[in-house]
């Protein structure tokens, strides 16, 4: 081997070794993995473009019985309130403008808007961690695309014990302003438009869920001030825009408080302080919206989700059917899983299988989708497929209790 060839070979070896070492740097690894995954997804969807969300099947061939003890991932059974309680508080007029001192802005790492937004919020209460600390517990796998409000609340309750957290649905703009005026920052889940560079393929609608931290409002400009981990700090969002974007997620909001503030916060929320009454309120609102505009797919979807809360699964499935028929965004089932529960519990296994299979095609790294896909396969007596699906769910979210339960149900503890 000539000296020149040896020199080139050594240079290449050195370059490869340096590349391996640089790749081990967490930020570099995260960026490379993210771009590699995006490229792979884009190519896959160019070759096999995803179609629209499938509509309901005309018949179901699911078995007539449910496996005993099958999890539903829903709250404990509740009694449906017959009417809404009247708010007990008399509110003083709101100031025309409120601006809380914002936290230092934290730009999210890939797939990490939930932990990043929660991190910024907790900083307002003296917490000193980062989004990485939160993600390490509730989404340790980078490619996990979604963090549920329940997971954010779990982190707070288990890692910031001096602080309490509640989340409710059926919020409105006036309530958000009242909370901000009382010095409570609020997290909402709403819709965002993704950067075209994050597209699944050429036909992507770029629709996605996103958490926002609200830190102020201004009646003169009709805007909220938001801390947006994806787009930037101290941005403004029009009241009308937030109201529109918020609806897809049942107008969900999350508030934080210390123990001595509970009385004040419950007074602000009024009847909605009680979680069951809040859901009944949301149910009635969604029902009214479907009557006012029968072509509102989000209203039907929210109606289904609120019916799932009250374990009215057949009615919920019918509401989801209508929502699917009108049309839903490609990524809807990356973030919301009520339809999986409703179709499972109402014995509509063919719909469950079709919808979870579609959702896997859009978002392969979703532990909830793999969980319910596994139950759909189980119903088809495909026990190996079910086991593989539940193991995949555990790969995405190590320690996932529902997936571990499913495996134990199939194979024994």
Residue, then its C-alpha position, 0 to 999 in steps of 0.5 A: x500500500x502506497x504512502x498516499x493510500x495509507x494517508x487517505x485510509x487513515x484520514x477516512x478512519x479518523x473521520x469515521x471515528x470522529x463522526x461516531x464520537x460527535x454522534x454520541x453528543x446528545x444534541x447531535x444524536x437527537x438532531x440526526x435521529x430526528x432528521x433520519x426518521x423524518x426522511x424515512x417517513x417522507x419517503x414511505x408516504x411518497x411511495x404509499x400516501x396516506x388517505x383520509x381518515x377511514x369512515x365507519x364500517x357498515x358491520x362489525x364482526x367483533x365477539x359478543x363478550x369482552x375479556x374480563x378486566x380489560x383496561x379502558x384508560x378511562x376514569x372510574x365510573x361516575x354518576x352523570x349529573x342531571x344538571x349543572x350547578x350554578x357558579x357560586x362566585x361573583x366576579x369583579x370586573x376584569x382589567x383590560x390587560x394582564x401580563x404575568x412575568x413570563x419564564x425564560x423561553x425554552x425551545x422544544x427538542x423534537x416531539x417535546x412541546x409537552x415537556x417544554x411547555x410544562x418546564x416553562x410553567x414550572x419555572x414560574x413556580x420556582x422549579x429548576x429543571x429542564x424539559x429533558x428531566x420531564x421527558x426522561x420520565x414521561x417520554x424517554x423515547x425521542x420518537x414518541x410523538x405525544x404526551x397526554x395531559x394526564x402524563x403532564x399532571x402525573x409528572x407534577x404530582x410526583x416531582x413537584x410536590x409543593x404544587x397542585x395541578x388540575x385540568x378540565x375541558x370546556x374552557x372559554x375565553x372569559x375563564x382564561x382571562x379570569x385565571x390570568x387576572x388572578x395570577x394563574x398561568x394556563x396551559x391549553x392544548x390547541x392546533x398548530x400548523x407544522x413547518x413544511x419541513x416536518x411534512x409526512x409527505x407531499x399531501x400532508x395537511x400539516x395539522x398537529x396538536x400543540x401545548x401553549x402557555x398563556x401568560x397574558x391578555x389584552x382586550x385592546x388588541x383582542x390577543x393572548x400572550x403565549x409562550x410557544x415552545x415551537x414558534x417563540x416567546x411572548x407571541x400574541x394569538x388572537x382571541x378568535x384564533x385561539x378559540x378556533x384552534x382550541x376546539x379540536x381538543x375539547x377546550x382543554x386547559x391546565x392550571x397550577x396552584x399551591x394548597x392555600x390557593x385551592x379555595x380561590x381557584x375553585x371559586x374561579x372555576x365554579x361548577x367546573x371545579x368538580x370534574x364530573x360536573x365539568x364533563x357534563x358541562x362539556x357534554x351539553x356544550x358539544x351536544x348543542x354544537x352538533x345541533x347548531x352545526x351538524x357538519x362540525x366534525x370537532x363537535x361530534x368528536x368532542x361529544x364522543x369523548x365526553x360520552x366515553x368519560x361517562x362510559x356511554x360507549x355505544x353513543x360515543x361510537x356513533x358520535x365518532x362515526x359522524x365525526x369521521x364521516x365529516x372528516x378529520x385531520x390525518x394526525x387526530x389519532x396521534x393525540x386522542x384515543x377515545x375512539x379506540x376505547x369506544x369501538x372496543x367497548x361497544x364490540x366494534x372490533x373491525x372499526x377498531x382494527x381499521x382505525x388503529x391500523x390507519x393511525x399506525x400508518x400516520x404515527x408509528x411511534x404511538x404507544x396508545x395506538x399499539x396498545x389498542x391495535x393489540x386488543x383489536x388483534x386479540x379479538x381476531x385471535x391473533x395472539x402473537x400479533x397482539x403480543x408483538x403490538x404490546x411489546x412495541x408499546x412498551x418499547x415506545x414507553x417503557x413501563x407503560x402500565x396498560x401494555x404490561x397489563x395486556x401482556x399479563x392478561x395474555x400470558x399471565x404475570 
